[in-house]
Amino acid sequence: MPEATRIPEGPRDWNERYATGHTPWDSGTPSVQMQQVIAEQQIAPQKTLEIGCGTGTNAVWLVQQGFDVTAVDLVPLAIERAKAKAAAAGVRVDFSAANLLDSAQVAALAGHGPYPFVFDRGVYHCLRQENGPAVLNALSQFTAPGSLYLQLAGNANDKSKAEQGPPRVAAEELLAELGPLFELVQMREFRFDGVHINGETFSPLAWSALLRRK
Ligand SMILES: C[S@@+](CC[C@H](N)C(=O)[O-])C[C@H]1O[C@@H](n2cnc3c(N)ncnc32)[C@H](O)[C@@H]1O
C-alpha cells in the first residue's frame, strides 16, 4: 500500500462511521474550493453526478445554483440525511445509495448518463486504495468525451502528522492513474475546509484537479 493509506481515527467501515459520528470531513458547509473552481472555470449549471456525496451538502449547493444533480453514496444512512437536507432546503436532488465498486450498480447509474460534470470531494483518494481499475471503469462509464471531472483529494505533500486527515496521494500518481481517461485542465493545492477530528479543526493539504474526458 502506498503512503496514502491513512484514514482519520475511527472505524474503518463507512456505515459504522456515519452511525457513530466519525465523519470528520462532514463540514456541513459547501466546499469553498468547489465553488471557486466552478466560478473561475465558468462551469455552467448542467447535468451532474456527485460520487460519494456523504450527507449531501455539496449536492444541495449545486442544485441551488441550477445544476441537475444525481448524487450517490455507499451508506444508506448518509443518503437518508442527504435527502432530509434537500427537503429542508426545498430542493430536488436525485440521491441514492450505490456502491461505486459494484459493476452492476455502476452500469445502472451510467444508464442515466453520461454526466457532463462529475464532482468528487474526498472519494477517489479512498477508492483507488480499494480497487483502482474499478473506479476508473466507473468514471469511464459515467462520462463522455468532453465531460469535466472535479476531484478534491488528500495531498502527499502534506508533512503534518500522518494519522490525522484524509488519505494522501502524489500529483504524479493522480495524473498517471487518471491520464488514460482524462486530460488535465487545472491542478492546484488548497486546504480542505471544515475538517474536525477529536474536537480539533484541521485544514489538510489537498489537491484540486479539474480533468476533461478525452
Ligand atoms: C471522505 S468521505 C467524503 C464525503 C463527501 N464527499 C463530503 O465531502 O462530505 C468519502 C465518502 O465516500 C463514500 N464511499 C466510500 N466508498 C464508497 C463506494 N464504494 N461507493 C460509494 N461511496 C463510497 C463514503 O461513504 C463517504 O461518504
Ligand as a Chemical Component Dictionary entry (heavy atoms), coordinates in Angstrom:
data_LIG
# 
_chem_comp.id                   LIG 
_chem_comp.type                 NON-POLYMER 
_chem_comp.pdbx_formal_charge   0 
_chem_comp.three_letter_code    LIG 
# 
loop_
_chem_comp_atom.comp_id 
_chem_comp_atom.atom_id 
_chem_comp_atom.alt_atom_id 
_chem_comp_atom.type_symbol 
_chem_comp_atom.charge 
_chem_comp_atom.model_Cartn_x 
_chem_comp_atom.model_Cartn_y 
_chem_comp_atom.model_Cartn_z 
_chem_comp_atom.pdbx_ordinal 
LIG C1  C1  C 0  -14.258 11.267 2.913  1  
LIG S1  S1  S 1  -15.959 10.925 2.694  2  
LIG C2  C2  C 0  -16.486 12.337 1.727  3  
LIG C3  C3  C 0  -17.973 12.522 1.718  4  
LIG C4  C4  C 0  -18.455 13.758 0.964  5  
LIG N1  N1  N 0  -17.950 13.801 -0.391 6  
LIG C5  C5  C 0  -18.086 15.021 1.694  7  
LIG O1  O1  O 0  -17.234 15.778 1.221  8  
LIG O2  O2  O -1 -18.667 15.261 2.771  9  
LIG C6  C6  C 0  -15.950 9.627  1.489  10 
LIG C7  C7  C 0  -17.339 9.150  1.110  11 
LIG O3  O3  O 0  -17.237 8.131  0.126  12 
LIG C8  C8  C 0  -18.237 7.153  0.395  13 
LIG N2  N2  N 0  -17.812 5.880  -0.199 14 
LIG C9  C9  C 0  -16.781 5.087  0.185  15 
LIG N3  N3  N 0  -16.715 4.001  -0.578 16 
LIG C10 C10 C 0  -17.718 4.101  -1.485 17 
LIG C11 C11 C 0  -18.170 3.264  -2.536 18 
LIG N4  N4  N 0  -17.576 2.095  -2.800 19 
LIG N5  N5  N 0  -19.245 3.660  -3.255 20 
LIG C12 C12 C 0  -19.854 4.852  -2.981 21 
LIG N6  N6  N 0  -19.474 5.680  -1.999 22 
LIG C13 C13 C 0  -18.408 5.315  -1.250 23 
LIG C14 C14 C 0  -18.296 7.105  1.917  24 
LIG O4  O4  O 0  -19.487 6.530  2.404  25 
LIG C15 C15 C 0  -18.130 8.574  2.274  26 
LIG O5  O5  O 0  -19.358 9.238  2.365  27 
# 
loop_
_chem_comp_bond.comp_id 
_chem_comp_bond.atom_id_1 
_chem_comp_bond.atom_id_2 
_chem_comp_bond.value_order 
_chem_comp_bond.pdbx_ordinal 
LIG C1  S1  SING 1  
LIG S1  C2  SING 2  
LIG S1  C6  SING 3  
LIG C2  C3  SING 4  
LIG C3  C4  SING 5  
LIG C4  N1  SING 6  
LIG C4  C5  SING 7  
LIG C5  O1  DOUB 8  
LIG C5  O2  SING 9  
LIG C6  C7  SING 10 
LIG C7  O3  SING 11 
LIG C7  C15 SING 12 
LIG O3  C8  SING 13 
LIG C8  N2  SING 14 
LIG C8  C14 SING 15 
LIG N2  C9  SING 16 
LIG N2  C13 SING 17 
LIG C9  N3  DOUB 18 
LIG N3  C10 SING 19 
LIG C10 C11 SING 20 
LIG C10 C13 DOUB 21 
LIG C11 N4  SING 22 
LIG C11 N5  DOUB 23 
LIG N5  C12 SING 24 
LIG C12 N6  DOUB 25 
LIG N6  C13 SING 26 
LIG C14 O4  SING 27 
LIG C14 C15 SING 28 
LIG C15 O5  SING 29 
# 
